Amino acid sequence: MAAKIKKGDKVVVLAGKDKGKTGEVVEVRPSDERAVVRGVNIVKRHTRQTAQTEGGIVAKEAAIHLSNLAIADPKDGKATRVGFKVLDDGRKVRVAKRSGDLIDG
């Protein structure tokens, strides 16, 4: 199945402790059905000191399930579902169901 959420997309969190927040997708893990979103689902990790990094408590983004994310509509920034459309030149593009705008290029 074609990917509805890709790296670099602007997304809205639909459920969980960060519900309503928006952010950019940093990484997508299709096998786990999860994505890492900048500034969302921050967790604290205790890390051991190494030669490269200092030890201590580090805050970092954890992965969030794709079902809890929705693409932000390019027109108004609200959550929207994603559809697909084949253009005249043969390209398959993602379309926002809410406004009908193209999501990619």
C-alpha positions as CSV (number, residue, x, y, z in Angstrom):
1,M,0.0,0.0,0.0
2,A,1.2,3.5,-0.8
3,A,2.6,5.6,2.1
4,K,0.1,8.2,3.4
5,I,2.6,9.7,5.8
6,K,6.2,10.4,4.7
7,K,9.3,12.0,6.1
8,G,9.1,15.8,6.0
9,D,5.3,15.9,6.2
10,K,3.5,18.3,8.6
11,V,1.3,16.1,10.9
12,V,-1.3,16.6,13.7
13,V,-1.4,14.3,16.7
14,L,-4.9,12.8,17.1
15,A,-4.6,10.9,20.4
16,G,-2.4,10.6,23.4
17,K,-0.7,13.0,25.8
18,D,0.3,15.3,22.9
19,K,-3.2,15.4,21.3
20,G,-3.6,18.5,19.1
21,K,0.2,19.2,18.7
22,T,1.7,19.6,15.2
23,G,5.2,18.7,14.1
24,E,7.3,17.5,11.2
25,V,7.9,13.8,10.6
26,V,11.6,13.1,11.2
27,E,11.5,9.3,10.5
28,V,9.0,6.7,9.5
29,R,9.2,3.0,10.4
30,P,6.8,1.2,8.1
31,S,7.5,-2.3,9.6
32,D,6.5,-1.1,13.1
33,E,3.8,1.3,11.8
34,R,5.4,4.1,13.7
35,A,6.8,7.5,13.1
36,V,9.1,10.0,15.0
37,V,7.7,13.5,15.0
38,R,9.8,16.6,16.0
39,G,8.7,18.0,19.3
40,V,6.0,15.4,20.0
41,N,6.0,12.4,22.5
42,I,9.1,13.6,24.4
43,V,10.5,11.0,26.8
44,K,13.4,11.2,29.2
45,R,16.1,8.5,28.9
46,H,18.9,7.9,31.4
47,T,22.1,7.4,29.3
48,R,25.5,6.2,30.4
49,Q,28.5,8.4,29.7
50,T,30.7,7.4,26.8
51,A,33.7,9.0,25.1
52,Q,31.5,10.9,22.7
53,T,28.5,11.8,24.9
54,E,28.0,13.1,28.4
55,G,25.8,10.9,30.6
56,G,22.7,12.0,32.4
57,I,19.0,12.4,31.7
58,V,18.3,13.1,28.0
59,A,15.0,14.2,26.6
60,K,14.3,12.8,23.1
61,E,11.4,12.1,20.8
62,A,9.9,8.6,20.9
63,A,8.0,6.9,18.0
64,I,4.3,7.3,17.9
65,H,1.8,5.0,16.1
66,L,0.7,6.1,12.6
67,S,-3.0,5.7,13.6
68,N,-2.5,8.5,16.0
69,L,-1.3,10.9,13.3
70,A,-3.0,12.8,10.5
71,I,-1.6,14.9,7.8
72,A,-2.1,18.7,8.3
73,D,-4.2,20.2,5.5
74,P,-2.0,22.5,3.4
75,K,-4.8,25.1,3.3
76,D,-5.7,25.5,7.0
77,G,-3.4,23.2,9.0
78,K,-6.2,21.1,10.4
79,A,-6.1,17.3,10.4
80,T,-7.2,15.6,7.1
81,R,-7.4,12.2,5.6
82,V,-5.3,11.4,2.6
83,G,-6.5,10.2,-0.8
84,F,-4.6,9.5,-4.0
85,K,-5.0,10.8,-7.5
86,V,-3.3,10.1,-10.8
87,L,-2.4,13.3,-12.7
88,D,-2.6,13.6,-16.5
89,D,1.2,13.1,-16.8
90,G,0.9,9.8,-15.0
91,R,2.2,10.8,-11.6
92,K,0.4,9.4,-8.5
93,V,0.0,12.2,-5.9
94,R,-1.5,12.5,-2.4
95,V,-4.5,14.7,-2.0
96,A,-6.1,16.2,1.1
97,K,-9.6,14.9,1.5
98,R,-10.7,18.0,3.5
99,S,-9.8,20.7,0.9
100,G,-8.8,18.7,-2.2
101,D,-5.3,20.3,-2.3
102,L,-2.3,18.4,-3.4
103,I,0.0,17.4,-0.6
104,D,3.1,16.5,-2.7
105,G,4.5,19.0,-5.2
